Amino acid sequence: MMSLKKSKIAIIDNGVNLELLDGKIEECICINEQNKVEKDIVKFCDTDFLHGTICALIVANYETDSTLISIRILEKNGKGGIEKIEPALNWCYLNGVKIVNLSLGSIDFREYDRLNYLINYYTYKGLILIAATSNQNYVTYPASFSNVIGVATSLNQIPALKAYIHLGVDRLANSNHLIRLYDQEYETPISNSYAAPYVTAKVAQILREKEEVDLCFLKKYFNQSEKKGLDIFYEPDWIYKAYRRKENKSSATYYFQTIPGEYADVEKEIDTVIIDSMEELKDIGIEKKNIVYLGQEDIAPSITNGFVWSWQNRMNQIVNNTYKATSLELPLIILDVWNELDEYLILTTLKKLFADEGYHAYVIASKPEGVLYRLEYIPNMYTKPQMLRNFLEGQTHYKQNDLVLWSVLHEDKKHLYQLYPDYDMEVQVKQEKNIVQVAIWIEKEMVFQSNESSLTQKVIMEMFQNIKHFLAEDKSE
């Protein structure tokens, strides 16, 4: 039975020209310089940048039974920072807004963590976000997040949706729409920004027609209608609160909260269950929970109505990648960490140290568990070297990385030598007789060695400084 309840749709943008919306906007608010909510009294003239106005008109053209609200977080010229997104989303949550159109985003990797935490929190609270990817065709935040419906124009020069598996795009949509501006018919240009409002209108229609619709249903709906059976490749970046029986043995912290206790006591509070073996599923109900599976067995996506991630997702993503590698133009550092030492602490610390100096490192852990620390994982597919090269170089292209740091199991190191024989550096960290040894090798020649009593932040900092020094030295030659 069709629901008669109207959805509230927020257009978070640079505001709207109310005269052009002809009563279609119920409320106009803005986030001021103190990040407080107030009534938006900014007036537009015919020479102003009408980005938010056009987005609102597109939604109104295709969806007439929803309530539209304008939330201005950008200046009239479209400029602004991400700090105003949080109060805007909070207002939406407190005022019953279900659907949010974000025809904006950032391609700056330094804004990933903050935006991801915000989006995870508000989607956990029930908001549905539709966001446009960058017109530059780089990974965009928040459009690339798994718990956001990422949109790009179907008129883009990249014709196949498979090419978007690196970008997190769920739906290709038309961005050319006929609207009226100042009593004249106007066709919107090719732009991801103007594809997103069409999908926003479609989401509102689906919510009105179907009961019990959630984000996962919508993601699967767009997958089936647009990708024609192509697997959904979720990055496991959606977690806000999780349950995991196994204790975190690393000194590195997960990117999300873990809720301790018995599953029955915490089930209503969590959004994700992290399991290390299929045995763990025997006595817990996961029908509507998201799953991150870190074991090596096969796991069916149909095991839950929520998101599912395992090593199979990444393997399928590699297999279905269409990016063609030429050569890896970035520095490649091989990291060989012996099992007794804390690999995740080393990797997360090095990643942050590089980021603090403006370098975007693509950091690969040796085991699937690394994804819990915002690290990448690439499964053992060394029998298909070209496929691995295609995927890695596609990832680093779309994510605009500056270097690759690849942690590999000691026994698999020979495969990396064959995959990229011209790698730039190898860092070996091992422990023998209570001594932590760090060695850096370039062209099979040891250029640095240290011996310490334990693995500390100071040791990792020294490792970083030497890696940076030798990379700079190699670049200058």
MARVEXVO-562839 format. One record per residue (C-alpha): x, y, z; residue number from 1. Coordinates in pm, 1 decimal, m for minus. Each point is the difference from the previous one (the first is absolute). Layout:
BEGIN
REC        c1        c2        c3  resi
REC         X         Y         Z   NUM
...
END
This chain:
BEGIN
REC        c1        c2        c3  resi
REC       0.0       0.0       0.0     1
REC     135.0     343.0     m93.4     2
REC      98.6     220.4     293.0     3
REC    m150.6     351.6       6.6     4
REC     268.6     135.5     229.3     5
REC     204.5     279.9    m155.6     6
REC     377.8     m14.3      14.4     7
REC     205.4     298.9     103.6     8
REC     288.9      67.5    m237.8     9
REC     285.5     231.3      94.5    10
REC     203.9     168.9    m272.2    11
REC     333.0      74.6     169.7    12
REC     173.0     244.2    m232.5    13
REC      51.6     375.2     m55.2    14
REC    m361.1      96.7      64.4    15
REC    m291.9      62.0    m234.8    16
REC    m168.0     286.6    m178.9    17
REC    m352.5     m24.2     141.2    18
REC    m150.7     200.4    m285.5    19
REC     103.2    m271.2    m246.1    20
REC    m133.0    m283.2     217.7    21
REC    m355.9     138.4      m1.8    22
REC     m98.7    m120.1     346.5    23
REC     165.4    m342.4     m32.4    24
REC     232.5      58.6     298.2    25
REC    m154.6     m36.8     344.7    26
REC     293.0     136.6     199.5    27
REC     332.8     174.3     m61.9    28
REC     271.2     m12.1     262.8    29
REC     375.4      48.0      m0.6    30
REC     299.0     m88.1     214.3    31
REC     166.4     322.4     110.7    32
REC     366.0      74.7      71.2    33
REC     m38.6    m137.1     353.8    34
REC    m142.3    m324.8    m145.9    35
REC    m341.0      83.1     145.2    36
REC    m331.8     m43.0    m180.5    37
REC    m191.8     313.5     m93.5    38
REC    m256.6     114.4    m254.6    39
REC     154.7      59.5    m342.2    40
REC     m70.1     355.3    m115.5    41
REC     252.2      14.8    m286.0    42
REC    m152.9     131.3    m322.6    43
REC     105.1    m115.1    m347.3    44
REC      11.2     200.1    m320.7    45
REC      10.2    m123.9    m359.0    46
REC     382.0      16.3     m16.8    47
REC      56.5    m218.6     307.6    48
REC     115.4    m361.4      m6.2    49
REC    m328.6    m192.5      27.4    50
REC     139.4    m345.1      79.0    51
REC    m230.5     m76.5     293.7    52
REC    m297.5     155.1    m178.3    53
REC      50.1    m220.9    m304.8    54
REC      36.7    m311.9     217.8    55
REC    m325.8      84.4     179.5    56
REC    m181.0      63.1    m330.4    57
REC     112.3    m338.7    m134.3    58
REC    m129.4    m179.2     310.4    59
REC    m328.3     193.0     m20.0    60
REC     m40.8     m86.8    m369.8    61
REC       4.6    m373.5      69.3    62
REC    m140.9     m19.3     353.6    63
REC    m304.2     211.5      83.6    64
REC    m119.6    m181.0     311.9    65
REC     293.3      73.0     231.0    66
REC      87.7     299.1     214.1    67
REC     316.1     185.3    m108.4    68
REC     228.7     179.4     243.5    69
REC     303.9     210.2     m91.6    70
REC     301.8      m6.4     232.0    71
REC     272.3     238.7    m109.6    72
REC     350.3     m98.7     109.9    73
REC     189.5     157.1    m291.6    74
REC      45.6     361.1    m100.2    75
REC    m207.1     127.2    m291.0    76
REC     300.3     m61.7    m226.6    77
REC       3.5    m368.8      98.6    78
REC     310.5      19.5     218.9    79
REC      16.9    m141.3     351.0    80
REC     150.7    m257.2     235.7    81
REC    m119.5    m331.4     138.4    82
REC     m37.4     126.2     357.3    83
REC    m359.5     109.9     m67.6    84
REC    m117.0    m343.5    m113.1    85
REC     m26.7    m128.6     358.0    86
REC    m247.0     262.9     131.9    87
REC    m198.0     m32.8    m324.3    88
REC     m35.8    m376.9      36.9    89
REC     m76.7      36.3     369.0    90
REC    m284.6     240.3     m81.5    91
REC    m134.0    m252.2    m252.0    92
REC       4.0    m277.3     258.1    93
REC    m169.2     210.2     268.8    94
REC    m268.8     127.6    m237.9    95
REC    m111.0    m322.5    m163.0    96
REC     178.8      37.3    m332.8    97
REC      53.3    m343.8    m150.9    98
REC     161.5      77.5    m337.9    99
REC     298.5     227.4     m59.1   100
REC     131.1     118.0    m338.3   101
REC     368.9      91.9       0.1   102
REC     107.8     119.4    m343.4   103
REC     335.6      81.7     151.3   104
REC     297.2    m176.8     153.4   105
REC     374.6      m3.0      45.6   106
REC     285.8    m180.2    m174.6   107
REC     245.6      96.7     276.4   108
REC     109.0    m322.9     174.7   109
REC      66.4     193.1     321.0   110
REC    m374.5      52.9      40.3   111
REC     m84.1    m369.6     m32.6   112
REC      11.9    m100.6     367.5   113
REC    m212.5     286.6     126.7   114
REC    m263.3     m32.3    m271.5   115
REC     m12.8    m377.7      28.8   116
REC     m63.6      16.6     374.3   117
REC    m279.3     255.4     m50.7   118
REC    m169.0    m195.6    m276.9   119
REC      25.5    m326.3     195.3   120
REC    m164.3     164.3     300.2   121
REC    m291.1     155.2    m187.7   122
REC     m69.5    m299.7    m223.7   123
REC       3.2    m207.2     320.8   124
REC    m272.7     240.9     115.3   125
REC    m199.6     m65.6    m318.2   126
REC      86.3     277.5    m246.6   127
REC      22.5     m91.3    m369.9   128
REC     260.4     203.9    m186.7   129
REC      27.0      38.8    m376.3   130
REC     327.2     162.6    m105.8   131
REC     164.1      99.0    m327.0   132
REC     348.6    m117.1     m83.4   133
REC     256.2     252.0    m121.1   134
REC     m15.8     105.6    m363.8   135
REC     375.3     m61.4      m5.3   136
REC     m74.5    m374.0      35.9   137
REC     202.9     m48.3     315.3   138
REC    m111.4    m169.5     320.5   139
REC    m230.0     246.8     174.1   140
REC    m113.2      22.3     360.8   141
REC    m271.9     m73.2      95.1   142
REC    m123.8    m135.1    m338.2   143
REC     245.8    m291.5      10.2   144
REC    m108.0    m121.1     344.8   145
REC    m184.4    m331.7      10.5   146
REC    m288.2     145.2     201.7   147
REC     m59.8     283.2    m248.3   148
REC    m172.3     m31.5    m337.6   149
REC     273.4     128.4    m229.3   150
REC    m111.2     150.5    m331.3   151
REC     167.8      97.4    m326.1   152
REC    m147.2     121.9    m326.2   153
REC     m73.2    m261.2    m264.8   154
REC     121.9     254.2    m256.2   155
REC     353.2     m12.7     136.0   156
REC     290.9     m99.7    m221.2   157
REC      44.7    m317.8     207.1   158
REC    m269.8    m218.2    m159.8   159
REC      m6.6    m316.1     211.5   160
REC    m109.4     m16.6     361.5   161
REC     272.3    m259.3      58.9   162
REC     252.2     282.2     m33.9   163
REC    m159.9     157.3     305.7   164
REC      72.7    m287.0     240.4   165
REC     297.3     198.7     127.8   166
REC    m218.1     307.5      55.3   167
REC    m287.5    m156.6     193.8   168
REC    m263.9     109.4    m251.2   169
REC    m332.1    m183.2      36.0   170
REC    m206.2     168.5    m267.4   171
REC      61.7     167.1    m333.1   172
REC    m274.0     251.6     m77.5   173
REC     m82.8     262.1    m258.1   174
REC     116.7     349.2      93.0   175
REC    m171.2     186.9    m285.0   176
REC    m336.4     123.0     130.9   177
REC    m236.7     268.0    m126.3   178
REC     m80.8     256.1     268.5   179
REC    m122.7     360.1      m0.7   180
REC     227.5     284.6     104.3   181
REC    m131.2     356.4     m20.5   182
REC    m289.9    m102.5    m227.6   183
REC     232.1    m171.4    m245.4   184
REC      48.0    m369.6     m63.9   185
REC     348.2    m111.6      97.8   186
REC     173.7    m335.2     m52.8   187
REC     239.8     m91.3     277.5   188
REC     354.8     m84.9    m114.4   189
REC     185.0    m330.4      25.8   190
REC      99.0     m17.5     365.1   191
REC      m4.9    m257.0     278.3   192
REC    m153.7     270.5     219.7   193
REC    m315.8      m0.7    m211.0   194
REC     m22.9    m378.9     m24.4   195
REC     m23.6     m37.2     379.4   196
REC    m330.7     193.0      45.4   197
REC    m170.6    m229.4    m251.4   198
REC     103.9    m301.2     209.5   199
REC    m110.4     183.9     314.8   200
REC    m348.0      33.6    m151.2   201
REC       4.9    m369.3     m91.6   202
REC      89.7     m94.8     358.4   203
REC    m295.0     204.1     129.5   204
REC    m232.8    m182.7    m239.4   205
REC     128.4    m339.9     113.4   206
REC     m45.0      92.6     366.6   207
REC    m356.0     110.0     m68.9   208
REC     m89.4    m316.5    m190.4   209
REC     164.8    m259.3     224.7   210
REC      m8.9     m56.7     373.1   211
REC     309.5     m86.0     204.2   212
REC     248.3     133.9    m254.2   213
REC     353.2      43.9     129.9   214
REC     331.3     105.7    m149.5   215
REC     111.7    m353.9     m79.0   216
REC    m322.1     m63.2    m192.6   217
REC      59.4     315.6    m203.4   218
REC     361.2     m92.7     m75.8   219
REC    m110.1    m343.6    m120.8   220
REC    m285.4     153.1    m198.9   221
REC     233.9     228.7    m192.0   222
REC     248.0    m284.3     m43.2   223
REC    m263.2    m218.4    m162.8   224
REC    m144.0     275.6    m217.6   225
REC     327.1     156.6    m113.4   226
REC     284.5    m245.6      37.8   227
REC    m186.6    m288.5    m160.8   228
REC     111.7    m264.4     245.5   229
REC     346.2     136.1      77.8   230
REC      95.9     m72.3     360.4   231
REC     m24.4     279.1     256.2   232
REC     350.2      87.2     115.5   233
REC     m33.8     153.2     341.3   234
REC     305.6     138.5     166.2   235
REC     m44.7     m94.2     368.5   236
REC      m3.6     368.1      96.9   237
REC    m356.1      24.4     133.6   238
REC      47.1    m121.9     358.9   239
REC    m111.7     220.7     287.7   240
REC     m47.8    m254.3     279.9   241
REC     108.2    m362.3     m29.0   242
REC       1.0    m325.6     191.7   243
REC     303.6    m227.7     m15.8   244
REC      74.5    m291.6     227.6   245
REC     370.7       2.9     m72.2   246
REC     203.4     254.8     192.1   247
REC     200.5     264.4    m184.5   248
REC     357.8    m108.4      67.2   249
REC     157.0     291.2    m185.1   250
REC      93.9     327.1     166.2   251
REC    m157.8     169.5    m301.7   252
REC    m365.4      96.6      43.6   253
REC    m293.1     m94.4    m220.3   254
REC    m160.3     286.8    m191.2   255
REC    m336.0     m73.4     170.2   256
REC    m138.2     m82.0     343.8   257
REC     m19.7    m357.5     124.4   258
REC    m272.6     m81.7     250.5   259
REC     103.5    m258.2     261.9   260
REC    m229.1    m257.7     158.3   261
REC    m219.8    m286.8    m108.5   262
REC    m151.2      31.3    m346.0   263
REC    m357.8     m18.1     128.3   264
REC      68.7     299.4     225.2   265
REC     156.0     221.8    m268.4   266
REC    m190.5    m110.1    m311.9   267
REC    m225.7     306.8     m12.6   268
REC     291.5     240.9      39.0   269
REC     230.1    m124.7    m276.3   270
REC     m18.2      26.3    m378.2   271
REC     271.2    m254.6     m88.4   272
REC     116.4    m343.3     110.0   273
REC     365.7     m86.5     m62.4   274
REC      66.5    m372.8     m17.0   275
REC     319.0    m200.0     m38.5   276
REC    m161.1    m337.5     m72.7   277
REC    m338.1    m125.9    m117.1   278
REC     m38.4    m183.0     331.3   279
REC     m69.3     333.4     168.3   280
REC    m327.1      38.8    m190.9   281
REC    m163.2    m308.9     146.1   282
REC    m143.5     163.4     309.7   283
REC     m58.0     361.2    m105.1   284
REC    m269.6     161.7    m213.8   285
REC     140.2     214.6    m279.1   286
REC    m293.5      36.5    m238.4   287
REC      16.9     380.9     m11.6   288
REC     359.8      55.2     108.6   289
REC     295.5      90.2    m217.3   290
REC     274.3    m262.2      m7.4   291
REC     377.3      23.1     m28.4   292
REC     143.3    m349.8     m39.2   293
REC     373.9     m41.3      53.0   294
REC      26.7    m376.0     m52.5   295
REC      97.5    m189.6    m313.5   296
REC    m319.3    m198.6     m60.2   297
REC    m255.5     105.8    m259.7   298
REC    m285.2     214.0     130.7   299
REC    m321.2      68.7    m192.1   300
REC    m118.9     363.9     m24.6   301
REC    m353.5    m128.5      64.7   302
REC      97.9     m95.1     355.7   303
REC    m139.4     336.3     114.8   304
REC    m213.9     285.2    m130.4   305
REC     281.8     239.7      84.4   306
REC     341.7      66.8    m150.0   307
REC     249.0    m286.3     m22.9   308
REC     375.4      29.2     m43.7   309
REC     260.2    m276.0     m20.8   310
REC     317.4     m72.5    m192.4   311
REC    m229.5    m117.5    m282.3   312
REC    m129.7     354.8     m51.2   313
REC     349.2     130.2     m59.4   314
REC      85.4    m295.2    m224.8   315
REC    m312.7      60.4    m210.7   316
REC      84.3     368.6     m16.7   317
REC     344.5     m87.6    m134.5   318
REC    m144.4    m242.9    m255.3   319
REC    m261.3     249.0    m125.5   320
REC     234.5     297.7     m13.2   321
REC      33.7     142.7    m351.2   322
REC     283.9     246.2      62.0   323
REC     304.1     m89.4    m210.9   324
REC     337.1      41.9     166.1   325
REC     295.6     147.2    m183.4   326
REC     258.7      41.0     273.5   327
REC      m8.7      91.7     366.7   328
REC     130.8     355.3       5.9   329
REC      m3.9      18.2     380.5   330
REC     267.1    m106.4     250.1   331
REC     m64.4    m358.1     115.3   332
REC     122.1    m101.7     344.4   333
REC     m15.6    m366.9      99.4   334
REC     m43.8     m54.4     373.3   335
REC      97.6    m335.1     153.2   336
REC    m125.1     m12.8     360.9   337
REC      64.8    m320.8     188.1   338
REC    m303.4    m155.6     167.9   339
REC     100.9      77.3     357.6   340
REC     m20.2     372.9     m62.3   341
REC    m298.5     235.6     m26.5   342
REC     m47.4      44.3    m375.3   343
REC    m312.6     215.6      34.6   344
REC     166.4     242.2     240.0   345
REC     290.8      44.2    m241.2   346
REC    m224.6      47.9    m303.8   347
REC    m252.3     238.0     157.6   348
REC     277.5     209.0     154.2   349
REC     193.8      24.6    m326.6   350
REC    m319.8      85.9    m188.3   351
REC     m75.6     283.7     241.9   352
REC     356.7     130.5      m5.5   353
REC      m7.0      17.1    m379.1   354
REC    m343.8     167.7      10.2   355
REC     121.1     258.4     251.3   356
REC     258.2     107.3    m257.1   357
REC    m253.0       8.1    m283.3   358
REC      71.5    m340.4    m157.6   359
REC    m286.6    m235.3     m79.4   360
REC     134.4    m351.5      54.3   361
REC    m183.5    m305.8    m133.4   362
REC      73.8    m238.2     287.6   363
REC     m64.1    m372.7     m46.5   364
REC     m21.0    m242.4     293.0   365
REC      94.1    m365.8     m32.7   366
REC    m328.9    m130.6     146.1   367
REC    m370.9      88.3     m42.0   368
REC     m13.0     126.5     360.3   369
REC     188.0     308.3    m117.9   370
REC    m324.6     151.4    m132.6   371
REC    m109.3      59.4     361.0   372
REC     279.7     257.2      28.5   373
REC     m75.9     180.0    m331.6   374
REC     270.2    m195.7    m180.7   375
REC     m31.1    m159.2    m342.4   376
REC       1.9    m374.6     m59.1   377
REC     100.7    m184.2    m316.9   378
REC     m46.2    m379.7       4.1   379
REC     259.1    m247.1    m122.2   380
REC     m58.7       3.2    m375.6   381
REC     362.7     m10.4    m109.0   382
REC     m80.0    m255.6    m271.4   383
REC    m175.4     286.1    m182.9   384
REC     263.1     274.7      12.8   385
REC    m142.7     223.3    m273.0   386
REC    m339.1      m2.8     169.5   387
REC     161.2     112.2     326.6   388
REC     197.0     274.8    m173.4   389
REC    m312.5     124.0    m177.3   390
REC    m190.3      20.9     326.3   391
REC     274.1     160.9     207.6   392
REC      75.3     263.4    m260.2   393
REC    m371.1      68.9     m45.0   394
REC     m42.1      47.1     374.2   395
REC     297.2     232.0      35.5   396
REC    m108.3     200.8    m304.8   397
REC    m357.4      63.2     114.8   398
REC     101.6      54.4     363.3   399
REC     285.8     231.6    m103.1   400
REC     261.8    m172.8     213.1   401
REC     358.6     116.6      32.0   402
REC     162.2    m331.7      93.9   403
REC     m75.5    m366.3      70.6   404
REC      98.0    m174.3     323.3   405
REC     m64.7    m374.1     m36.2   406
REC      32.4    m225.8     303.2   407
REC      41.6    m358.7    m108.6   408
REC      41.2    m335.1     172.7   409
REC     363.4    m107.9       2.2   410
REC     m73.8    m308.9    m210.2   411
REC    m181.8     209.7    m264.6   412
REC     271.9     259.7     m40.7   413
REC     149.6    m172.7    m303.5   414
REC    m329.6      50.1    m184.8   415
REC      19.0     375.9      49.4   416
REC     355.2      m2.6    m133.4   417
REC    m139.5    m155.8    m318.1   418
REC    m307.0     224.6     m10.1   419
REC     201.6     322.0      26.6   420
REC     370.4     m79.8     m46.8   421
REC      81.8     372.6      m5.1   422
REC    m140.6      64.0     348.9   423
REC     168.2     292.5     174.5   424
REC      67.4    m125.1     349.9   425
REC     m41.1    m288.5     242.0   426
REC     m42.3      47.8     374.1   427
REC      45.6    m302.8     223.2   428
REC    m112.3       2.4     362.8   429
REC      68.6    m309.8     207.2   430
REC      56.0    m103.3     358.8   431
REC     280.8    m229.0     114.9   432
REC      94.6     m64.7     361.8   433
REC    m209.7     292.7     125.1   434
REC     166.3     238.2    m244.7   435
REC    m207.3     178.8    m265.9   436
REC     205.6      34.3    m315.3   437
REC     m89.2     248.3    m274.0   438
REC     182.5     m18.4    m332.5   439
REC     m53.9     198.8    m320.8   440
REC     114.4    m143.3    m331.3   441
REC      32.4     176.5    m335.6   442
REC      96.8    m204.1    m305.8   443
REC      84.5    m293.0     230.5   444
REC     247.0     213.4     195.1   445
REC     m60.7      77.6     366.4   446
REC       9.0     377.0      50.9   447
REC    m127.2      19.3     357.9   448
REC     m15.7    m224.3     306.8   449
REC    m101.6      50.9     361.7   450
REC     m44.7    m220.5     306.3   451
REC    m248.8      90.7     272.2   452
REC    m131.4    m172.6     311.1   453
REC    m366.6      35.4    m104.8   454
REC    m229.5     132.0    m271.7   455
REC     m89.1     354.3     106.2   456
REC    m136.6     310.2    m168.9   457
REC     355.0     135.4       5.7   458
REC     122.9    m302.1    m197.3   459
REC    m276.6      41.7    m259.0   460
REC      70.7     373.6     m25.4   461
REC     367.4     m72.3     m66.7   462
REC    m106.7    m255.4    m261.1   463
REC    m220.0     263.0    m166.9   464
REC     271.6     265.1      m1.5   465
REC     243.0    m239.4    m166.7   466
REC    m255.4    m116.8    m257.0   467
REC     m71.8     362.8     m87.8   468
REC     371.5      82.4     m13.2   469
REC      89.7    m283.5    m236.3   470
REC    m303.5      63.2    m222.1   471
REC     103.4     364.3     m35.5   472
REC     359.9    m102.6     m66.4   473
REC    m109.2    m247.0    m267.3   474
REC    m221.6     263.7    m164.3   475
REC     284.6     251.8     m20.3   476
REC     235.2    m241.8    m176.8   477
END
